Amino acid sequence: MEESKEKREGMATTSTSSGSTGGLVAAPMSRSASSSPMIMSRPVSPDLNQMSSPPPLFMIDKKNGPKSASRVFVVVKKLPLTIVPNSKGAELVWEKLDPIAGAVESLSKEGKFQFHWVGHMSVDPNSPNMSAFAPDQLLEAANLHPVTELSSHTRTSWEKFCKTVISPLLNSQFGAGTASFDYDLWKEYKKVQKEYARVISSVIKDENDMIWIHDYHLMSLPFYIRKSDNKAHVNRIGYFSHAPFPTSELLRLLPIRDKLLRRVLDANKIGFQTYHDSRHFISCCTRLLESVDATPERIIYSGHKVSVAIYPTGIMPSVLETVMESREFKQKFEELTTMFNGKKILVARDRLDPIKGVPQKLVAFEQFLKCFPNWKGKVVLFQICLPPREERRSEVIQKLTSHINELVGTINGSHSTADFTPIHYLNKDISINEMCALYAVADAGFIIPLRDGMNLSSHEFTICQKTKQNPLILSEFAGSAQSLGGAILVNPWDQEGVITAINDALMMSPQEKKVKHDYNYQYVKEHTADTWAKNFLTDLSYTTVFTALPILNEKNVLDAYSKSSKRLFILSISERDNLTAFGKVLEALTKDTNNFVYVLDTEKDTLERKLGELEVGMYCDGDLMFKPHPRCKQLTSSNHGAMTADGWIDLKEGVDYTWYESVLPILQDYTDRTPGSEIEQDENKMHLVWNYKNAAVRDHASFQGMELVVHLQNVLSRFPVEVRQNEDRIELIWQGVDKGAIARRIVKIHQNCDFFLCFGKDQSDEPIFSRGLSGMEEKVKVFTCAAGKRESAASSYLPDYQDVLRLLRKLTQ
């Protein structure tokens, strides 16, 4: 353990805490300090007399040592490089300001991870084609695995789906101007996920390889990787969302909301920029999906455990610092200083996108000139708009461009003089030397997006202001507002507040400027892109892959079925499933008199109403009623319980209910002394649960739980009651009537069957897999299958209920 801890600390550059179970948490939670992550309030503009260093990112303290990972596959929509021809053929030109590329380059030098890239690749526009300048040896040398087998239509549709559906939704703008959901675009989106999964699966070598997926363009990819046929289904998968995440009320507008959530939950770790994004995601999962258990740091869905944590991204300050030492930077800095001599400069660099709030910024600046006429002729706004990303070149962007051009023209026309132009607007990117010089010469940064995941322009401005230490005006809706406590935070929709902030920034005293800048500067220097990546990947390497279940091999099932003579099926379903469709499949399946089917559900009435006319056996764990198979005469009321008039056996007959009454006071006593715990009672008095997952003090609750187990085992020693202690609950179950016992009965009755297929819908079916097949002969072809990828005693899994229906239909054909 100590050796593992030392290795972990060697990988980290930030402080560790033994009580931490996630990345940075940026808002208070009602959990005890002894069991919850370290807590940090969102930074606000600091008090000059009480300014302190920004809090560090806290690493996870795990119990089971790191799992070595020889390779990390970084999966992105577009590789952050361009292939450019040169005298030797071609070279790879990496984007200097891309945080992922910068982090990978830095961590590669440390030698702890070997990085590979997967994504779409761009070629210089002047190059006739990629193949002429991208030979295999060039790609292999850089560990690049380009995704190339996508048709133009599929790629365009994928980008349109991301632009018109997912991005507006994540940025809380979904629904405006949308007529209806386009399922054709959704189909093309899925095709892209499948192709990425195919490329990844083709290069994965062993289970220690890790996969790090970036952003919403590939949000469904974890599911398709798990569904692949090779070893990729057992690898550690991390998903990081660079975009914000909406509330459940917004996400529920999306018709495929459940599919997106379920598919990203096939990852082992999911990271977000801010606490709010993480909280919204967890809330969406618990409110929009069934069978979800969650804490602020983890989601358990169908038994699969997903760690959720906060990892604010950063930049590579060293890149900008190197630029600012160059001759080109110094020359440009002098040119700008001379050009704007005697004037204050507000600087902004935004991508041309509606969420960046450029029109709102221009209008606010004009109103500032009107409200503070003394600044007219003395303040200029230098606004740079980067060209839109490829998938955003649309009619919306064209209208936005026209609107911005019109505003700039109107404002400059109204407020310009012979020697003064208030707005300098560039609708193109500039060189990194020009960008750094512009940031460095500015008197204030002016970055007010309507919504943004992080906005690293604010970090770049902070580094470039090392000498002048001028203030930053920042939107409270940017993710960086949660980290840069020295910024002047504004609501971009509050025009009066923005106007006041501009004046305050320009009038700020040198002392206040220094304190605010020092706070931001220290944060940006400490929380760099490589620290962000190292934190995420180190935590991912510690993640336990809770299940190594392979997907059910349908070919093997079909082959075994065709060669068998008598077949047994135990199928656990839910009243939420489409029982009408299920009934039609069972009707076809039971036409073969060599097939014996048993259906397990909660309510007797539901089964009778939907499936009562079929030749199937039934078991209802809610009513504790069992109905033998119509073609099986081996069960009688005398040795299996009282038979009712409609052919059901009441399993409650003969139960000694005194056990139930004897333990209730004990459970109540432990509930009273453990705040937040509760008792879950069963009306049949066959099952009791003491649940402490919401206990106020988890350490105390865990101790109480261990003590309770010992107490109950002594009290119940004379009863056939099983005491099970799970992670957050203690279960008491009367033996002989659970699903495991029923499965044993069924297996014993049908000993002459040579084919067995069992499907379990959730954790309640685990007794079937773990204890229900003890009497099965070795010659029987056995297929046990769980629903969803989760920790299970089953031998395989199928993604969902629809896959089970498809398999059963194939068996009947």
BELURPE-V653075 format. One record per residue. N is the residue number from 1. RES is the residue in three letters. SS is DSSP state (2 for helix, 1 for strand, 0 for the rest). Layout:
BEGIN
n:N res:RES ss:SS
n:N res:RES ss:SS
END
This chain:
BEGIN
n:1 res:MET ss:0
n:2 res:GLU ss:2
n:3 res:GLU ss:2
n:4 res:SER ss:2
n:5 res:LYS ss:2
n:6 res:GLU ss:2
n:7 res:LYS ss:2
n:8 res:ARG ss:2
n:9 res:GLU ss:2
n:10 res:GLY ss:2
n:11 res:MET ss:2
n:12 res:ALA ss:0
n:13 res:THR ss:0
n:14 res:THR ss:0
n:15 res:SER ss:0
n:16 res:THR ss:1
n:17 res:SER ss:0
n:18 res:SER ss:0
n:19 res:GLY ss:0
n:20 res:SER ss:0
n:21 res:THR ss:0
n:22 res:GLY ss:0
n:23 res:GLY ss:0
n:24 res:LEU ss:0
n:25 res:VAL ss:0
n:26 res:ALA ss:0
n:27 res:ALA ss:0
n:28 res:PRO ss:0
n:29 res:MET ss:0
n:30 res:SER ss:0
n:31 res:ARG ss:0
n:32 res:SER ss:0
n:33 res:ALA ss:0
n:34 res:SER ss:0
n:35 res:SER ss:0
n:36 res:SER ss:0
n:37 res:PRO ss:0
n:38 res:MET ss:0
n:39 res:ILE ss:0
n:40 res:MET ss:0
n:41 res:SER ss:0
n:42 res:ARG ss:0
n:43 res:PRO ss:0
n:44 res:VAL ss:0
n:45 res:SER ss:0
n:46 res:PRO ss:0
n:47 res:ASP ss:0
n:48 res:LEU ss:0
n:49 res:ASN ss:0
n:50 res:GLN ss:0
n:51 res:MET ss:0
n:52 res:SER ss:0
n:53 res:SER ss:0
n:54 res:PRO ss:0
n:55 res:PRO ss:0
n:56 res:PRO ss:0
n:57 res:LEU ss:0
n:58 res:PHE ss:0
n:59 res:MET ss:1
n:60 res:ILE ss:0
n:61 res:ASP ss:0
n:62 res:LYS ss:0
n:63 res:LYS ss:0
n:64 res:ASN ss:0
n:65 res:GLY ss:0
n:66 res:PRO ss:0
n:67 res:LYS ss:0
n:68 res:SER ss:0
n:69 res:ALA ss:0
n:70 res:SER ss:0
n:71 res:ARG ss:1
n:72 res:VAL ss:1
n:73 res:PHE ss:1
n:74 res:VAL ss:1
n:75 res:VAL ss:1
n:76 res:VAL ss:1
n:77 res:LYS ss:1
n:78 res:LYS ss:1
n:79 res:LEU ss:1
n:80 res:PRO ss:1
n:81 res:LEU ss:1
n:82 res:THR ss:1
n:83 res:ILE ss:1
n:84 res:VAL ss:1
n:85 res:PRO ss:0
n:86 res:ASN ss:0
n:87 res:SER ss:0
n:88 res:LYS ss:0
n:89 res:GLY ss:0
n:90 res:ALA ss:0
n:91 res:GLU ss:1
n:92 res:LEU ss:1
n:93 res:VAL ss:1
n:94 res:TRP ss:1
n:95 res:GLU ss:0
n:96 res:LYS ss:0
n:97 res:LEU ss:0
n:98 res:ASP ss:0
n:99 res:PRO ss:2
n:100 res:ILE ss:2
n:101 res:ALA ss:2
n:102 res:GLY ss:2
n:103 res:ALA ss:2
n:104 res:VAL ss:2
n:105 res:GLU ss:2
n:106 res:SER ss:2
n:107 res:LEU ss:2
n:108 res:SER ss:2
n:109 res:LYS ss:2
n:110 res:GLU ss:2
n:111 res:GLY ss:0
n:112 res:LYS ss:0
n:113 res:PHE ss:0
n:114 res:GLN ss:1
n:115 res:PHE ss:1
n:116 res:HIS ss:1
n:117 res:TRP ss:1
n:118 res:VAL ss:1
n:119 res:GLY ss:1
n:120 res:HIS ss:1
n:121 res:MET ss:1
n:122 res:SER ss:1
n:123 res:VAL ss:1
n:124 res:ASP ss:0
n:125 res:PRO ss:0
n:126 res:ASN ss:0
n:127 res:SER ss:0
n:128 res:PRO ss:0
n:129 res:ASN ss:0
n:130 res:MET ss:0
n:131 res:SER ss:0
n:132 res:ALA ss:0
n:133 res:PHE ss:0
n:134 res:ALA ss:0
n:135 res:PRO ss:0
n:136 res:ASP ss:2
n:137 res:GLN ss:2
n:138 res:LEU ss:2
n:139 res:LEU ss:2
n:140 res:GLU ss:2
n:141 res:ALA ss:2
n:142 res:ALA ss:0
n:143 res:ASN ss:0
n:144 res:LEU ss:1
n:145 res:HIS ss:1
n:146 res:PRO ss:1
n:147 res:VAL ss:0
n:148 res:THR ss:0
n:149 res:GLU ss:0
n:150 res:LEU ss:0
n:151 res:SER ss:0
n:152 res:SER ss:2
n:153 res:HIS ss:2
n:154 res:THR ss:2
n:155 res:ARG ss:2
n:156 res:THR ss:2
n:157 res:SER ss:2
n:158 res:TRP ss:2
n:159 res:GLU ss:2
n:160 res:LYS ss:2
n:161 res:PHE ss:2
n:162 res:CYS ss:2
n:163 res:LYS ss:2
n:164 res:THR ss:2
n:165 res:VAL ss:2
n:166 res:ILE ss:2
n:167 res:SER ss:2
n:168 res:PRO ss:2
n:169 res:LEU ss:2
n:170 res:LEU ss:2
n:171 res:ASN ss:0
n:172 res:SER ss:0
n:173 res:GLN ss:0
n:174 res:PHE ss:0
n:175 res:GLY ss:0
n:176 res:ALA ss:0
n:177 res:GLY ss:0
n:178 res:THR ss:0
n:179 res:ALA ss:0
n:180 res:SER ss:0
n:181 res:PHE ss:0
n:182 res:ASP ss:0
n:183 res:TYR ss:2
n:184 res:ASP ss:2
n:185 res:LEU ss:2
n:186 res:TRP ss:2
n:187 res:LYS ss:2
n:188 res:GLU ss:2
n:189 res:TYR ss:2
n:190 res:LYS ss:2
n:191 res:LYS ss:2
n:192 res:VAL ss:2
n:193 res:GLN ss:2
n:194 res:LYS ss:2
n:195 res:GLU ss:2
n:196 res:TYR ss:2
n:197 res:ALA ss:2
n:198 res:ARG ss:2
n:199 res:VAL ss:2
n:200 res:ILE ss:2
n:201 res:SER ss:2
n:202 res:SER ss:2
n:203 res:VAL ss:2
n:204 res:ILE ss:0
n:205 res:LYS ss:0
n:206 res:ASP ss:0
n:207 res:GLU ss:0
n:208 res:ASN ss:0
n:209 res:ASP ss:0
n:210 res:MET ss:1
n:211 res:ILE ss:1
n:212 res:TRP ss:1
n:213 res:ILE ss:1
n:214 res:HIS ss:1
n:215 res:ASP ss:0
n:216 res:TYR ss:2
n:217 res:HIS ss:2
n:218 res:LEU ss:2
n:219 res:MET ss:0
n:220 res:SER ss:0
n:221 res:LEU ss:2
n:222 res:PRO ss:2
n:223 res:PHE ss:2
n:224 res:TYR ss:2
n:225 res:ILE ss:2
n:226 res:ARG ss:2
n:227 res:LYS ss:0
n:228 res:SER ss:0
n:229 res:ASP ss:0
n:230 res:ASN ss:0
n:231 res:LYS ss:2
n:232 res:ALA ss:2
n:233 res:HIS ss:2
n:234 res:VAL ss:2
n:235 res:ASN ss:0
n:236 res:ARG ss:1
n:237 res:ILE ss:1
n:238 res:GLY ss:1
n:239 res:TYR ss:1
n:240 res:PHE ss:1
n:241 res:SER ss:0
n:242 res:HIS ss:0
n:243 res:ALA ss:0
n:244 res:PRO ss:0
n:245 res:PHE ss:0
n:246 res:PRO ss:0
n:247 res:THR ss:0
n:248 res:SER ss:2
n:249 res:GLU ss:2
n:250 res:LEU ss:2
n:251 res:LEU ss:2
n:252 res:ARG ss:0
n:253 res:LEU ss:0
n:254 res:LEU ss:0
n:255 res:PRO ss:0
n:256 res:ILE ss:0
n:257 res:ARG ss:2
n:258 res:ASP ss:2
n:259 res:LYS ss:2
n:260 res:LEU ss:2
n:261 res:LEU ss:2
n:262 res:ARG ss:2
n:263 res:ARG ss:2
n:264 res:VAL ss:2
n:265 res:LEU ss:0
n:266 res:ASP ss:0
n:267 res:ALA ss:0
n:268 res:ASN ss:0
n:269 res:LYS ss:1
n:270 res:ILE ss:1
n:271 res:GLY ss:1
n:272 res:PHE ss:1
n:273 res:GLN ss:0
n:274 res:THR ss:0
n:275 res:TYR ss:2
n:276 res:HIS ss:2
n:277 res:ASP ss:2
n:278 res:SER ss:2
n:279 res:ARG ss:2
n:280 res:HIS ss:2
n:281 res:PHE ss:2
n:282 res:ILE ss:2
n:283 res:SER ss:2
n:284 res:CYS ss:2
n:285 res:CYS ss:2
n:286 res:THR ss:2
n:287 res:ARG ss:2
n:288 res:LEU ss:2
n:289 res:LEU ss:0
n:290 res:GLU ss:0
n:291 res:SER ss:0
n:292 res:VAL ss:1
n:293 res:ASP ss:1
n:294 res:ALA ss:1
n:295 res:THR ss:1
n:296 res:PRO ss:0
n:297 res:GLU ss:0
n:298 res:ARG ss:1
n:299 res:ILE ss:1
n:300 res:ILE ss:1
n:301 res:TYR ss:1
n:302 res:SER ss:0
n:303 res:GLY ss:0
n:304 res:HIS ss:1
n:305 res:LYS ss:1
n:306 res:VAL ss:1
n:307 res:SER ss:1
n:308 res:VAL ss:1
n:309 res:ALA ss:1
n:310 res:ILE ss:1
n:311 res:TYR ss:0
n:312 res:PRO ss:0
n:313 res:THR ss:0
n:314 res:GLY ss:0
n:315 res:ILE ss:0
n:316 res:MET ss:0
n:317 res:PRO ss:2
n:318 res:SER ss:2
n:319 res:VAL ss:2
n:320 res:LEU ss:2
n:321 res:GLU ss:2
n:322 res:THR ss:2
n:323 res:VAL ss:2
n:324 res:MET ss:0
n:325 res:GLU ss:0
n:326 res:SER ss:0
n:327 res:ARG ss:2
n:328 res:GLU ss:2
n:329 res:PHE ss:2
n:330 res:LYS ss:2
n:331 res:GLN ss:2
n:332 res:LYS ss:2
n:333 res:PHE ss:2
n:334 res:GLU ss:2
n:335 res:GLU ss:2
n:336 res:LEU ss:2
n:337 res:THR ss:2
n:338 res:THR ss:2
n:339 res:MET ss:2
n:340 res:PHE ss:0
n:341 res:ASN ss:0
n:342 res:GLY ss:0
n:343 res:LYS ss:0
n:344 res:LYS ss:1
n:345 res:ILE ss:1
n:346 res:LEU ss:1
n:347 res:VAL ss:1
n:348 res:ALA ss:1
n:349 res:ARG ss:1
n:350 res:ASP ss:1
n:351 res:ARG ss:1
n:352 res:LEU ss:0
n:353 res:ASP ss:0
n:354 res:PRO ss:2
n:355 res:ILE ss:2
n:356 res:LYS ss:2
n:357 res:GLY ss:0
n:358 res:VAL ss:2
n:359 res:PRO ss:2
n:360 res:GLN ss:2
n:361 res:LYS ss:2
n:362 res:LEU ss:2
n:363 res:VAL ss:2
n:364 res:ALA ss:2
n:365 res:PHE ss:2
n:366 res:GLU ss:2
n:367 res:GLN ss:2
n:368 res:PHE ss:2
n:369 res:LEU ss:2
n:370 res:LYS ss:2
n:371 res:CYS ss:2
n:372 res:PHE ss:0
n:373 res:PRO ss:2
n:374 res:ASN ss:2
n:375 res:TRP ss:2
n:376 res:LYS ss:0
n:377 res:GLY ss:0
n:378 res:LYS ss:0
n:379 res:VAL ss:1
n:380 res:VAL ss:1
n:381 res:LEU ss:1
n:382 res:PHE ss:1
n:383 res:GLN ss:1
n:384 res:ILE ss:1
n:385 res:CYS ss:1
n:386 res:LEU ss:1
n:387 res:PRO ss:0
n:388 res:PRO ss:0
n:389 res:ARG ss:0
n:390 res:GLU ss:2
n:391 res:GLU ss:2
n:392 res:ARG ss:2
n:393 res:ARG ss:0
n:394 res:SER ss:0
n:395 res:GLU ss:2
n:396 res:VAL ss:2
n:397 res:ILE ss:2
n:398 res:GLN ss:2
n:399 res:LYS ss:2
n:400 res:LEU ss:2
n:401 res:THR ss:2
n:402 res:SER ss:2
n:403 res:HIS ss:2
n:404 res:ILE ss:2
n:405 res:ASN ss:2
n:406 res:GLU ss:2
n:407 res:LEU ss:2
n:408 res:VAL ss:2
n:409 res:GLY ss:2
n:410 res:THR ss:2
n:411 res:ILE ss:2
n:412 res:ASN ss:2
n:413 res:GLY ss:2
n:414 res:SER ss:2
n:415 res:HIS ss:2
n:416 res:SER ss:0
n:417 res:THR ss:1
n:418 res:ALA ss:0
n:419 res:ASP ss:0
n:420 res:PHE ss:1
n:421 res:THR ss:0
n:422 res:PRO ss:0
n:423 res:ILE ss:1
n:424 res:HIS ss:1
n:425 res:TYR ss:1
n:426 res:LEU ss:1
n:427 res:ASN ss:0
n:428 res:LYS ss:0
n:429 res:ASP ss:0
n:430 res:ILE ss:0
n:431 res:SER ss:0
n:432 res:ILE ss:2
n:433 res:ASN ss:2
n:434 res:GLU ss:2
n:435 res:MET ss:2
n:436 res:CYS ss:2
n:437 res:ALA ss:2
n:438 res:LEU ss:2
n:439 res:TYR ss:2
n:440 res:ALA ss:2
n:441 res:VAL ss:2
n:442 res:ALA ss:0
n:443 res:ASP ss:0
n:444 res:ALA ss:1
n:445 res:GLY ss:1
n:446 res:PHE ss:1
n:447 res:ILE ss:1
n:448 res:ILE ss:0
n:449 res:PRO ss:0
n:450 res:LEU ss:0
n:451 res:ARG ss:0
n:452 res:ASP ss:1
n:453 res:GLY ss:0
n:454 res:MET ss:0
n:455 res:ASN ss:0
n:456 res:LEU ss:0
n:457 res:SER ss:2
n:458 res:SER ss:2
n:459 res:HIS ss:2
n:460 res:GLU ss:2
n:461 res:PHE ss:2
n:462 res:THR ss:2
n:463 res:ILE ss:2
n:464 res:CYS ss:2
n:465 res:GLN ss:0
n:466 res:LYS ss:0
n:467 res:THR ss:0
n:468 res:LYS ss:0
n:469 res:GLN ss:0
n:470 res:ASN ss:0
n:471 res:PRO ss:1
n:472 res:LEU ss:1
n:473 res:ILE ss:1
n:474 res:LEU ss:1
n:475 res:SER ss:1
n:476 res:GLU ss:0
n:477 res:PHE ss:0
n:478 res:ALA ss:1
n:479 res:GLY ss:2
n:480 res:SER ss:2
n:481 res:ALA ss:2
n:482 res:GLN ss:2
n:483 res:SER ss:0
n:484 res:LEU ss:0
n:485 res:GLY ss:0
n:486 res:GLY ss:0
n:487 res:ALA ss:0
n:488 res:ILE ss:1
n:489 res:LEU ss:1
n:490 res:VAL ss:1
n:491 res:ASN ss:0
n:492 res:PRO ss:0
n:493 res:TRP ss:0
n:494 res:ASP ss:0
n:495 res:GLN ss:2
n:496 res:GLU ss:2
n:497 res:GLY ss:2
n:498 res:VAL ss:2
n:499 res:ILE ss:2
n:500 res:THR ss:2
n:501 res:ALA ss:2
n:502 res:ILE ss:2
n:503 res:ASN ss:2
n:504 res:ASP ss:2
n:505 res:ALA ss:2
n:506 res:LEU ss:2
n:507 res:MET ss:2
n:508 res:MET ss:0
n:509 res:SER ss:0
n:510 res:PRO ss:2
n:511 res:GLN ss:2
n:512 res:GLU ss:2
n:513 res:LYS ss:2
n:514 res:LYS ss:2
n:515 res:VAL ss:2
n:516 res:LYS ss:2
n:517 res:HIS ss:2
n:518 res:ASP ss:2
n:519 res:TYR ss:2
n:520 res:ASN ss:2
n:521 res:TYR ss:2
n:522 res:GLN ss:2
n:523 res:TYR ss:2
n:524 res:VAL ss:2
n:525 res:LYS ss:2
n:526 res:GLU ss:2
n:527 res:HIS ss:0
n:528 res:THR ss:0
n:529 res:ALA ss:2
n:530 res:ASP ss:2
n:531 res:THR ss:2
n:532 res:TRP ss:2
n:533 res:ALA ss:2
n:534 res:LYS ss:2
n:535 res:ASN ss:2
n:536 res:PHE ss:2
n:537 res:LEU ss:2
n:538 res:THR ss:2
n:539 res:ASP ss:2
n:540 res:LEU ss:2
n:541 res:SER ss:2
n:542 res:TYR ss:2
n:543 res:THR ss:0
n:544 res:THR ss:0
n:545 res:VAL ss:0
n:546 res:PHE ss:0
n:547 res:THR ss:0
n:548 res:ALA ss:0
n:549 res:LEU ss:0
n:550 res:PRO ss:1
n:551 res:ILE ss:1
n:552 res:LEU ss:0
n:553 res:ASN ss:0
n:554 res:GLU ss:2
n:555 res:LYS ss:2
n:556 res:ASN ss:2
n:557 res:VAL ss:2
n:558 res:LEU ss:2
n:559 res:ASP ss:2
n:560 res:ALA ss:2
n:561 res:TYR ss:2
n:562 res:SER ss:2
n:563 res:LYS ss:2
n:564 res:SER ss:0
n:565 res:SER ss:0
n:566 res:LYS ss:0
n:567 res:ARG ss:1
n:568 res:LEU ss:1
n:569 res:PHE ss:1
n:570 res:ILE ss:1
n:571 res:LEU ss:1
n:572 res:SER ss:1
n:573 res:ILE ss:0
n:574 res:SER ss:0
n:575 res:GLU ss:0
n:576 res:ARG ss:0
n:577 res:ASP ss:0
n:578 res:ASN ss:0
n:579 res:LEU ss:2
n:580 res:THR ss:2
n:581 res:ALA ss:2
n:582 res:PHE ss:2
n:583 res:GLY ss:2
n:584 res:LYS ss:2
n:585 res:VAL ss:2
n:586 res:LEU ss:2
n:587 res:GLU ss:2
n:588 res:ALA ss:2
n:589 res:LEU ss:2
n:590 res:THR ss:2
n:591 res:LYS ss:0
n:592 res:ASP ss:0
n:593 res:THR ss:0
n:594 res:ASN ss:0
n:595 res:ASN ss:1
n:596 res:PHE ss:1
n:597 res:VAL ss:1
n:598 res:TYR ss:1
n:599 res:VAL ss:1
n:600 res:LEU ss:1
n:601 res:ASP ss:1
n:602 res:THR ss:0
n:603 res:GLU ss:0
n:604 res:LYS ss:2
n:605 res:ASP ss:2
n:606 res:THR ss:2
n:607 res:LEU ss:2
n:608 res:GLU ss:2
n:609 res:ARG ss:2
n:610 res:LYS ss:2
n:611 res:LEU ss:2
n:612 res:GLY ss:0
n:613 res:GLU ss:0
n:614 res:LEU ss:0
n:615 res:GLU ss:0
n:616 res:VAL ss:0
n:617 res:GLY ss:1
n:618 res:MET ss:1
n:619 res:TYR ss:1
n:620 res:CYS ss:1
n:621 res:ASP ss:0
n:622 res:GLY ss:0
n:623 res:ASP ss:0
n:624 res:LEU ss:0
n:625 res:MET ss:1
n:626 res:PHE ss:1
n:627 res:LYS ss:1
n:628 res:PRO ss:0
n:629 res:HIS ss:0
n:630 res:PRO ss:0
n:631 res:ARG ss:0
n:632 res:CYS ss:0
n:633 res:LYS ss:0
n:634 res:GLN ss:0
n:635 res:LEU ss:0
n:636 res:THR ss:0
n:637 res:SER ss:2
n:638 res:SER ss:2
n:639 res:ASN ss:2
n:640 res:HIS ss:2
n:641 res:GLY ss:0
n:642 res:ALA ss:1
n:643 res:MET ss:1
n:644 res:THR ss:0
n:645 res:ALA ss:0
n:646 res:ASP ss:0
n:647 res:GLY ss:0
n:648 res:TRP ss:1
n:649 res:ILE ss:1
n:650 res:ASP ss:1
n:651 res:LEU ss:0
n:652 res:LYS ss:0
n:653 res:GLU ss:0
n:654 res:GLY ss:0
n:655 res:VAL ss:0
n:656 res:ASP ss:0
n:657 res:TYR ss:0
n:658 res:THR ss:2
n:659 res:TRP ss:2
n:660 res:TYR ss:2
n:661 res:GLU ss:2
n:662 res:SER ss:2
n:663 res:VAL ss:2
n:664 res:LEU ss:2
n:665 res:PRO ss:2
n:666 res:ILE ss:2
n:667 res:LEU ss:2
n:668 res:GLN ss:2
n:669 res:ASP ss:2
n:670 res:TYR ss:2
n:671 res:THR ss:2
n:672 res:ASP ss:2
n:673 res:ARG ss:0
n:674 res:THR ss:0
n:675 res:PRO ss:0
n:676 res:GLY ss:0
n:677 res:SER ss:0
n:678 res:GLU ss:1
n:679 res:ILE ss:1
n:680 res:GLU ss:1
n:681 res:GLN ss:1
n:682 res:ASP ss:0
n:683 res:GLU ss:0
n:684 res:ASN ss:0
n:685 res:LYS ss:0
n:686 res:MET ss:0
n:687 res:HIS ss:1
n:688 res:LEU ss:1
n:689 res:VAL ss:1
n:690 res:TRP ss:1
n:691 res:ASN ss:1
n:692 res:TYR ss:0
n:693 res:LYS ss:0
n:694 res:ASN ss:0
n:695 res:ALA ss:0
n:696 res:ALA ss:0
n:697 res:VAL ss:0
n:698 res:ARG ss:2
n:699 res:ASP ss:2
n:700 res:HIS ss:2
n:701 res:ALA ss:2
n:702 res:SER ss:2
n:703 res:PHE ss:2
n:704 res:GLN ss:2
n:705 res:GLY ss:2
n:706 res:MET ss:2
n:707 res:GLU ss:2
n:708 res:LEU ss:2
n:709 res:VAL ss:2
n:710 res:VAL ss:2
n:711 res:HIS ss:2
n:712 res:LEU ss:2
n:713 res:GLN ss:2
n:714 res:ASN ss:2
n:715 res:VAL ss:2
n:716 res:LEU ss:0
n:717 res:SER ss:0
n:718 res:ARG ss:0
n:719 res:PHE ss:0
n:720 res:PRO ss:0
n:721 res:VAL ss:1
n:722 res:GLU ss:1
n:723 res:VAL ss:1
n:724 res:ARG ss:1
n:725 res:GLN ss:1
n:726 res:ASN ss:0
n:727 res:GLU ss:0
n:728 res:ASP ss:0
n:729 res:ARG ss:1
n:730 res:ILE ss:1
n:731 res:GLU ss:1
n:732 res:LEU ss:1
n:733 res:ILE ss:1
n:734 res:TRP ss:1
n:735 res:GLN ss:0
n:736 res:GLY ss:0
n:737 res:VAL ss:0
n:738 res:ASP ss:0
n:739 res:LYS ss:2
n:740 res:GLY ss:2
n:741 res:ALA ss:2
n:742 res:ILE ss:2
n:743 res:ALA ss:2
n:744 res:ARG ss:2
n:745 res:ARG ss:2
n:746 res:ILE ss:2
n:747 res:VAL ss:2
n:748 res:LYS ss:2
n:749 res:ILE ss:2
n:750 res:HIS ss:0
n:751 res:GLN ss:0
n:752 res:ASN ss:0
n:753 res:CYS ss:0
n:754 res:ASP ss:0
n:755 res:PHE ss:1
n:756 res:PHE ss:1
n:757 res:LEU ss:1
n:758 res:CYS ss:1
n:759 res:PHE ss:1
n:760 res:GLY ss:1
n:761 res:LYS ss:0
n:762 res:ASP ss:0
n:763 res:GLN ss:2
n:764 res:SER ss:2
n:765 res:ASP ss:2
n:766 res:GLU ss:2
n:767 res:PRO ss:2
n:768 res:ILE ss:2
n:769 res:PHE ss:2
n:770 res:SER ss:2
n:771 res:ARG ss:2
n:772 res:GLY ss:0
n:773 res:LEU ss:0
n:774 res:SER ss:0
n:775 res:GLY ss:0
n:776 res:MET ss:0
n:777 res:GLU ss:0
n:778 res:GLU ss:0
n:779 res:LYS ss:0
n:780 res:VAL ss:0
n:781 res:LYS ss:1
n:782 res:VAL ss:1
n:783 res:PHE ss:1
n:784 res:THR ss:1
n:785 res:CYS ss:1
n:786 res:ALA ss:1
n:787 res:ALA ss:1
n:788 res:GLY ss:0
n:789 res:LYS ss:0
n:790 res:ARG ss:0
n:791 res:GLU ss:0
n:792 res:SER ss:0
n:793 res:ALA ss:0
n:794 res:ALA ss:0
n:795 res:SER ss:0
n:796 res:SER ss:1
n:797 res:TYR ss:1
n:798 res:LEU ss:1
n:799 res:PRO ss:0
n:800 res:ASP ss:0
n:801 res:TYR ss:2
n:802 res:GLN ss:2
n:803 res:ASP ss:2
n:804 res:VAL ss:2
n:805 res:LEU ss:2
n:806 res:ARG ss:2
n:807 res:LEU ss:2
n:808 res:LEU ss:2
n:809 res:ARG ss:2
n:810 res:LYS ss:2
n:811 res:LEU ss:2
n:812 res:THR ss:2
n:813 res:GLN ss:0
END
